[in-house]
Amino acid sequence: MPVPVTIYRTQVCPYCVMAKRMFDRLKVAYTEVYLDDKHELRNELSRKFNWQTVPMIVVGEKFVGGYTDVAELERNGKLARMLQGDA
């Protein structure tokens, strides 16, 4: 069973688009949660993850950061292991 991926994002966010494109290229399904009009949820996630910007990307139960963080995980092979549930 695939590990779930959630991208918390806003409508106008180039890094959110890049994250989506990366997961699409990898053929990884993901759920998008738009935070544009969900200020309370965004504040809650910012506190929970200690993160202020979007995207906020969660793989399985683990917050992995934003686009540049997940791109680095992909480059070094760690993302593939996480998506298989090995990390």
N, CA, C and O atoms as a GROMACS GRO file, in nm:
protein
  348
    1MET      N    1   0.085  -0.120   0.000
    1MET     CA    2   0.000   0.000   0.000
    1MET      C    3   0.089   0.125   0.000
    1MET      O    4   0.181   0.135   0.081
    2PRO      N    5   0.061   0.219  -0.090
    2PRO     CA    6   0.145   0.339  -0.099
    2PRO      C    7   0.134   0.425   0.026
    2PRO      O    8   0.029   0.432   0.091
    3VAL      N    9   0.243   0.490   0.059
    3VAL     CA   10   0.247   0.584   0.170
    3VAL      C   11   0.177   0.712   0.124
    3VAL      O   12   0.208   0.763   0.017
    4PRO      N   13   0.083   0.765   0.204
    4PRO     CA   14   0.013   0.886   0.161
    4PRO      C   15   0.102   1.010   0.164
    4PRO      O   16   0.189   1.024   0.251
    5VAL      N   17   0.079   1.097   0.068
    5VAL     CA   18   0.151   1.224   0.060
    5VAL      C   19   0.047   1.335   0.063
    5VAL      O   20  -0.053   1.330  -0.009
    6THR      N   21   0.071   1.436   0.148
    6THR     CA   22  -0.017   1.552   0.154
    6THR      C   23   0.065   1.677   0.130
    6THR      O   24   0.171   1.696   0.190
    7ILE      N   25   0.014   1.760   0.041
    7ILE     CA   26   0.078   1.889   0.012
    7ILE      C   27  -0.018   1.998   0.060
    7ILE      O   28  -0.125   2.018   0.002
    8TYR      N   29   0.021   2.068   0.165
    8TYR     CA   30  -0.055   2.183   0.212
    8TYR      C   31  -0.002   2.302   0.135
    8TYR      O   32   0.118   2.328   0.136
    9ARG      N   33  -0.091   2.375   0.066
    9ARG     CA   34  -0.047   2.476  -0.028
    9ARG      C   35  -0.143   2.593  -0.037
    9ARG      O   36  -0.247   2.595   0.029
   10THR      N   37  -0.106   2.690  -0.119
   10THR     CA   38  -0.195   2.800  -0.154
   10THR      C   39  -0.208   2.804  -0.306
   10THR      O   40  -0.132   2.739  -0.377
   11GLN      N   41  -0.304   2.881  -0.354
   11GLN     CA   42  -0.330   2.891  -0.498
   11GLN      C   43  -0.212   2.951  -0.573
   11GLN      O   44  -0.174   2.901  -0.679
   12VAL      N   45  -0.154   3.057  -0.518
   12VAL     CA   46  -0.048   3.129  -0.589
   12VAL      C   47   0.084   3.101  -0.517
   12VAL      O   48   0.127   3.176  -0.430
   13CYS      N   49   0.148   2.990  -0.556
   13CYS     CA   50   0.272   2.950  -0.492
   13CYS      C   51   0.354   2.869  -0.591
   13CYS      O   52   0.322   2.753  -0.618
   14PRO      N   53   0.461   2.928  -0.645
   14PRO     CA   54   0.540   2.855  -0.744
   14PRO      C   55   0.606   2.728  -0.687
   14PRO      O   56   0.619   2.628  -0.759
   15TYR      N   57   0.645   2.730  -0.561
   15TYR     CA   58   0.707   2.611  -0.502
   15TYR      C   59   0.604   2.499  -0.484
   15TYR      O   60   0.639   2.381  -0.491
   16CYS      N   61   0.480   2.535  -0.462
   16CYS     CA   62   0.372   2.435  -0.454
   16CYS      C   63   0.355   2.367  -0.589
   16CYS      O   64   0.339   2.245  -0.597
   17VAL      N   65   0.358   2.446  -0.696
   17VAL     CA   66   0.345   2.392  -0.831
   17VAL      C   67   0.463   2.300  -0.861
   17VAL      O   68   0.445   2.192  -0.920
   18MET      N   69   0.584   2.340  -0.823
   18MET     CA   70   0.702   2.256  -0.847
   18MET      C   71   0.692   2.125  -0.770
   18MET      O   72   0.731   2.020  -0.821
   19ALA      N   73   0.641   2.130  -0.648
   19ALA     CA   74   0.624   2.007  -0.570
   19ALA      C   75   0.525   1.914  -0.639
   19ALA      O   76   0.549   1.793  -0.651
   20LYS      N   77   0.413   1.968  -0.683
   20LYS     CA   78   0.314   1.888  -0.756
   20LYS      C   79   0.376   1.824  -0.880
   20LYS      O   80   0.356   1.705  -0.905
   21ARG      N   81   0.449   1.902  -0.956
   21ARG     CA   82   0.511   1.850  -1.079
   21ARG      C   83   0.610   1.738  -1.048
   21ARG      O   84   0.619   1.640  -1.123
   22MET      N   85   0.684   1.752  -0.939
   22MET     CA   86   0.779   1.648  -0.903
   22MET      C   87   0.706   1.518  -0.869
   22MET      O   88   0.744   1.411  -0.917
   23PHE      N   89   0.602   1.526  -0.787
   23PHE     CA   90   0.527   1.405  -0.752
   23PHE      C   91   0.455   1.348  -0.874
   23PHE      O   92   0.445   1.226  -0.887
   24ASP      N   93   0.407   1.434  -0.962
   24ASP     CA   94   0.345   1.385  -1.087
   24ASP      C   95   0.449   1.311  -1.172
   24ASP      O   96   0.421   1.203  -1.225
   25ARG      N   97   0.570   1.368  -1.184
   25ARG     CA   98   0.677   1.305  -1.261
   25ARG      C   99   0.713   1.169  -1.202
   25ARG      O  100   0.743   1.074  -1.275
   26LEU      N  101   0.710   1.160  -1.070
   26LEU     CA  102   0.742   1.035  -1.002
   26LEU      C  103   0.624   0.938  -0.999
   26LEU      O  104   0.635   0.825  -0.952
   27LYS      N  105   0.510   0.986  -1.051
   27LYS     CA  106   0.385   0.907  -1.051
   27LYS      C  107   0.343   0.867  -0.910
   27LYS      O  108   0.304   0.753  -0.884
   28VAL      N  109   0.352   0.965  -0.820
   28VAL     CA  110   0.313   0.946  -0.680
   28VAL      C  111   0.184   1.024  -0.657
   28VAL      O  112   0.177   1.144  -0.682
   29ALA      N  113   0.082   0.955  -0.610
   29ALA     CA  114  -0.045   1.020  -0.579
   29ALA      C  115  -0.028   1.107  -0.454
   29ALA      O  116   0.050   1.074  -0.364
   30TYR      N  117  -0.101   1.216  -0.449
   30TYR     CA  118  -0.095   1.305  -0.334
   30TYR      C  119  -0.230   1.372  -0.314
   30TYR      O  120  -0.313   1.378  -0.405
   31THR      N  121  -0.248   1.421  -0.194
   31THR     CA  122  -0.367   1.499  -0.161
   31THR      C  123  -0.323   1.644  -0.145
   31THR      O  124  -0.222   1.672  -0.079
   32GLU      N  125  -0.398   1.735  -0.204
   32GLU     CA  126  -0.370   1.877  -0.190
   32GLU      C  127  -0.470   1.937  -0.092
   32GLU      O  128  -0.590   1.911  -0.101
   33VAL      N  129  -0.420   2.017   0.001
   33VAL     CA  130  -0.506   2.090   0.093
   33VAL      C  131  -0.472   2.237   0.075
   33VAL      O  132  -0.362   2.282   0.106
   34TYR      N  133  -0.569   2.312   0.024
   34TYR     CA  134  -0.549   2.455   0.000
   34TYR      C  135  -0.572   2.531   0.130
   34TYR      O  136  -0.674   2.512   0.198
   35LEU      N  137  -0.478   2.618   0.164
   35LEU     CA  138  -0.483   2.691   0.289
   35LEU      C  139  -0.521   2.838   0.271
   35LEU      O  140  -0.519   2.914   0.367
   36ASP      N  141  -0.555   2.878   0.149
   36ASP     CA  142  -0.581   3.020   0.120
   36ASP      C  143  -0.682   3.082   0.215
   36ASP      O  144  -0.660   3.192   0.266
   37ASP      N  145  -0.792   3.015   0.239
   37ASP     CA  146  -0.896   3.071   0.325
   37ASP      C  147  -0.911   2.992   0.455
   37ASP      O  148  -1.013   3.000   0.522
   38LYS      N  149  -0.808   2.916   0.489
   38LYS     CA  150  -0.810   2.835   0.612
   38LYS      C  151  -0.699   2.883   0.705
   38LYS      O  152  -0.604   2.811   0.733
   39HIS      N  153  -0.714   3.006   0.752
   39HIS     CA  154  -0.609   3.069   0.832
   39HIS      C  155  -0.585   2.995   0.963
   39HIS      O  156  -0.470   2.982   1.007
   40GLU      N  157  -0.690   2.947   1.024
   40GLU     CA  158  -0.676   2.874   1.150
   40GLU      C  159  -0.596   2.745   1.129
   40GLU      O  160  -0.507   2.713   1.208
   41LEU      N  161  -0.628   2.670   1.024
   41LEU     CA  162  -0.556   2.548   0.994
   41LEU      C  163  -0.411   2.578   0.961
   41LEU      O  164  -0.321   2.507   1.006
   42ARG      N  165  -0.387   2.682   0.882
   42ARG     CA  166  -0.249   2.717   0.847
   42ARG      C  167  -0.168   2.751   0.973
   42ARG      O  168  -0.054   2.708   0.987
   43ASN      N  169  -0.228   2.827   1.064
   43ASN     CA  170  -0.159   2.862   1.188
   43ASN      C  171  -0.132   2.736   1.272
   43ASN      O  172  -0.025   2.722   1.330
   44GLU      N  173  -0.230   2.646   1.277
   44GLU     CA  174  -0.214   2.522   1.352
   44GLU      C  175  -0.099   2.438   1.293
   44GLU      O  176  -0.015   2.386   1.367
   45LEU      N  177  -0.096   2.425   1.160
   45LEU     CA  178   0.010   2.348   1.095
   45LEU      C  179   0.146   2.415   1.115
   45LEU      O  180   0.246   2.347   1.136
   46SER      N  181   0.150   2.547   1.108
   46SER     CA  182   0.276   2.620   1.129
   46SER      C  183   0.332   2.591   1.267
   46SER      O  184   0.452   2.572   1.284
   47ARG      N  185   0.245   2.589   1.366
   47ARG     CA  186   0.290   2.557   1.503
   47ARG      C  187   0.333   2.411   1.512
   47ARG      O  188   0.438   2.380   1.568
   48LYS      N  189   0.251   2.322   1.459
   48LYS     CA  190   0.278   2.178   1.467
   48LYS      C  191   0.411   2.141   1.400
   48LYS      O  192   0.489   2.065   1.455
   49PHE      N  193   0.435   2.196   1.281
   49PHE     CA  194   0.554   2.161   1.203
   49PHE      C  195   0.670   2.258   1.227
   49PHE      O  196   0.781   2.235   1.179
   50ASN      N  197   0.644   2.367   1.301
   50ASN     CA  198   0.744   2.472   1.318
   50ASN      C  199   0.792   2.523   1.182
   50ASN      O  200   0.912   2.531   1.155
   51TRP      N  201   0.695   2.556   1.096
   51TRP     CA  202   0.719   2.592   0.956
   51TRP      C  203   0.623   2.702   0.916
   51TRP      O  204   0.505   2.696   0.949
   52GLN      N  205   0.672   2.803   0.846
   52GLN     CA  206   0.587   2.918   0.813
   52GLN      C  207   0.541   2.923   0.668
   52GLN      O  208   0.438   2.983   0.639
   53THR      N  209   0.616   2.863   0.577
   53THR     CA  210   0.588   2.881   0.435
   53THR      C  211   0.517   2.759   0.375
   53THR      O  212   0.512   2.652   0.435
   54VAL      N  213   0.464   2.778   0.256
   54VAL     CA  214   0.406   2.668   0.180
   54VAL      C  215   0.498   2.641   0.061
   54VAL      O  216   0.567   2.732   0.014
   55PRO      N  217   0.498   2.519   0.013
   55PRO     CA  218   0.417   2.408   0.060
   55PRO      C  219   0.471   2.349   0.190
   55PRO      O  220   0.588   2.364   0.224
   56MET      N  221   0.381   2.284   0.261
   56MET     CA  222   0.417   2.201   0.376
   56MET      C  223   0.386   2.059   0.330
   56MET      O  224   0.271   2.026   0.304
   57ILE      N  225   0.488   1.976   0.321
   57ILE     CA  226   0.471   1.843   0.262
   57ILE      C  227   0.488   1.736   0.369
   57ILE      O  228   0.585   1.735   0.444
   58VAL      N  229   0.390   1.646   0.373
   58VAL     CA  230   0.390   1.536   0.468
   58VAL      C  231   0.391   1.405   0.390
   58VAL      O  232   0.309   1.384   0.301
   59VAL      N  233   0.485   1.319   0.423
   59VAL     CA  234   0.495   1.186   0.362
   59VAL      C  235   0.467   1.085   0.472
   59VAL      O  236   0.543   1.074   0.568
   60GLY      N  237   0.358   1.011   0.456
   60GLY     CA  238   0.315   0.922   0.564
   60GLY      C  239   0.274   1.008   0.682
   60GLY      O  240   0.186   1.093   0.671
   61GLU      N  241   0.337   0.986   0.794
   61GLU     CA  242   0.310   1.065   0.915
   61GLU      C  243   0.420   1.168   0.940
   61GLU      O  244   0.417   1.240   1.040
   62LYS      N  245   0.517   1.177   0.848
   62LYS     CA  246   0.634   1.261   0.871
   62LYS      C  247   0.630   1.389   0.788
   62LYS      O  248   0.615   1.385   0.666
   63PHE      N  249   0.644   1.501   0.856
   63PHE     CA  250   0.659   1.629   0.788
   63PHE      C  251   0.800   1.635   0.732
   63PHE      O  252   0.897   1.619   0.806
   64VAL      N  253   0.813   1.659   0.601
   64VAL     CA  254   0.945   1.659   0.538
   64VAL      C  255   0.992   1.798   0.497
   64VAL      O  256   1.107   1.812   0.455
   65GLY      N  257   0.908   1.900   0.508
   65GLY     CA  258   0.948   2.036   0.475
   65GLY      C  259   0.876   2.088   0.353
   65GLY      O  260   0.761   2.052   0.327
   66GLY      N  261   0.945   2.173   0.279
   66GLY     CA  262   0.888   2.234   0.159
   66GLY      C  263   0.945   2.170   0.034
   66GLY      O  264   1.002   2.061   0.038
   67TYR      N  265   0.928   2.239  -0.078
   67TYR     CA  266   0.971   2.182  -0.206
   67TYR      C  267   1.121   2.154  -0.210
   67TYR      O  268   1.161   2.044  -0.250
   68THR      N  269   1.204   2.248  -0.170
   68THR     CA  270   1.348   2.226  -0.180
   68THR      C  271   1.392   2.110  -0.092
   68THR      O  272   1.486   2.038  -0.127
   69ASP      N  273   1.326   2.091   0.021
   69ASP     CA  274   1.360   1.980   0.110
   69ASP      C  275   1.324   1.846   0.047
   69ASP      O  276   1.402   1.751   0.051
   70VAL      N  277   1.205   1.839  -0.010
   70VAL     CA  278   1.162   1.712  -0.070
   70VAL      C  279   1.239   1.685  -0.199
   70VAL      O  280   1.263   1.569  -0.233
   71ALA      N  281   1.278   1.790  -0.271
   71ALA     CA  282   1.361   1.771  -0.391
   71ALA      C  283   1.497   1.713  -0.353
   71ALA      O  284   1.550   1.628  -0.424
   72GLU      N  285   1.553   1.759  -0.242
   72GLU     CA  286   1.680   1.704  -0.195
   72GLU      C  287   1.663   1.557  -0.153
   72GLU      O  288   1.750   1.474  -0.182
   73LEU      N  289   1.554   1.525  -0.085
   73LEU     CA  290   1.527   1.385  -0.050
   73LEU      C  291   1.517   1.299  -0.176
   73LEU      O  292   1.564   1.186  -0.177
   74GLU      N  293   1.457   1.354  -0.281
   74GLU     CA  294   1.444   1.279  -0.406
   74GLU      C  295   1.582   1.259  -0.471
   74GLU      O  296   1.612   1.150  -0.520
   75ARG      N  297   1.664   1.363  -0.470
   75ARG     CA  298   1.798   1.354  -0.530
   75ARG      C  299   1.886   1.250  -0.462
   75ARG      O  300   1.963   1.181  -0.528
   76ASN      N  301   1.874   1.239  -0.329
   76ASN     CA  302   1.964   1.146  -0.259
   76ASN      C  303   1.901   1.009  -0.234
   76ASN      O  304   1.958   0.927  -0.162
   77GLY      N  305   1.783   0.983  -0.293
   77GLY     CA  306   1.722   0.851  -0.285
   77GLY      C  307   1.639   0.825  -0.161
   77GLY      O  308   1.578   0.719  -0.148
   78LYS      N  309   1.637   0.921  -0.068
   78LYS     CA  310   1.562   0.900   0.056
   78LYS      C  311   1.411   0.906   0.036
   78LYS      O  312   1.337   0.837   0.105
   79LEU      N  313   1.366   0.987  -0.058
   79LEU     CA  314   1.221   0.999  -0.081
   79LEU      C  315   1.164   0.867  -0.129
   79LEU      O  316   1.057   0.826  -0.082
   80ALA      N  317   1.232   0.798  -0.220
   80ALA     CA  318   1.183   0.669  -0.270
   80ALA      C  319   1.166   0.570  -0.155
   80ALA      O  320   1.068   0.496  -0.150
   81ARG      N  321   1.263   0.569  -0.063
   81ARG     CA  322   1.252   0.479   0.053
   81ARG      C  323   1.136   0.518   0.143
   81ARG      O  324   1.065   0.432   0.194
   82MET      N  325   1.117   0.648   0.162
   82MET     CA  326   1.006   0.696   0.246
   82MET      C  327   0.873   0.656   0.183
   82MET      O  328   0.781   0.613   0.254
   83LEU      N  329   0.862   0.668   0.052
   83LEU     CA  330   0.738   0.637  -0.016
   83LEU      C  331   0.707   0.488  -0.013
   83LEU      O  332   0.592   0.447  -0.030
   84GLN      N  333   0.810   0.406   0.008
   84GLN     CA  334   0.791   0.262   0.021
   84GLN      C  335   0.768   0.221   0.167
   84GLN      O  336   0.746   0.104   0.197
   85GLY      N  337   0.774   0.321   0.256
   85GLY     CA  338   0.755   0.292   0.398
   85GLY      C  339   0.880   0.242   0.466
   85GLY      O  340   0.871   0.184   0.575
   86ASP      N  341   0.997   0.263   0.404
   86ASP     CA  342   1.123   0.212   0.460
   86ASP      C  343   1.198   0.315   0.544
   86ASP      O  344   1.302   0.282   0.601
   87ALA      N  345   1.149   0.436   0.552
   87ALA     CA  346   1.226   0.535   0.628
   87ALA      C  347   1.142   0.596   0.737
   87ALA      O  348   1.191   0.682   0.811
   0.00000   0.00000   0.00000
